[in-house]
Amino acid sequence: MILELEELDTEHIAEALEWVFFVVLPNFCFGRALQDLIVKHQYSTICSQIDEYIDRTMFCELMRRINRPNPCCPGESQRVISQSRI
């Protein structure tokens, strides 16, 4: 996960190692799947709480203005989930 940091410029190494671990270690694949499920569930819970207090389109516009990706906004979920692994 540390190799995925953009500041280190080692994303290509992290991606290659991840594929090696996926092929060699099935438990790594299962662990990554569980991690992704937990992250998506947490984001789902947070998004439903945001909907209770503010209109989602207004919230997403605010997030775009300050250049912050948010999984509650359409088209942003994949980018945010990959960043959450760090």
N, C-alpha and C positions, 0 to 999 in steps of 0.2 A: 504494500500500500504506500510505503514511503517513496518508492520509485515512481509512483504515479503523479507526484507533485510536479507541477509545471515549472517551478523555479529551478528544479534540478536538471531539467531537460533530459529525463531518462524514461519518458513514457513508452518509447519503443521497446526498451529493455523489459519494462514491466509487462507489456502486452505479450512479448515472446515468452517470458517466464510463466505467465498465467496460462498460456496455451500448453506449455510443457506440463505444468501441474495438472491441468484438466485431463490430459492424456494419461499421465503416469499415476496420479492419485485420485481415485474416484471419490474419496472422502473430502477432498478439497472442493470438488464440484458440488457435492451435497451441501457442504458448509457455505459455499458462496450462494447457492440457491436459497438456503434458509436466511442468510443475511439479507438478500434482496427482498424476500417476502416480508421480513420484519421492517425494513426501511419503508417499503410501500405501504404497509399497514399504518406505520407511524405518520407518514405523510397524509394518508387518507383521513386519519383522526384529526390532524391539524387543519386540513382543508375544510372539514365539516365544521370545526370551531370558528374558522374565519368567516364562513358563510353565515353564521349566526349573527355576526356583528357588522359586517360590511359587505357591500355588493362586490362580487368576485371580479367583474370587469373593471371596476374602479381600482380594486386592489392590484390587479395585473398591470394596469396602466401605470400605477405608481411604481411597481417593481421594475417595469421596463425603463421608466425615467431615471431611476437610480442604478440601472444596469445590474440588477440582481436577479439571477435565475430563480424561479420558484416552481415547485412541482404542482402547485394548484393552478397554474396558468397553462392553457393549452400549448402544446409544443415544447414545453420546458422540462417535462418529467424525465426524459432520458438523460439530458445533460446534468440535471441535479443529482440523479441517482448515481451516476458515475463519479460525481464529485464527492458524494457522501461516503464513499469507500475509503477516503483518505483519513 
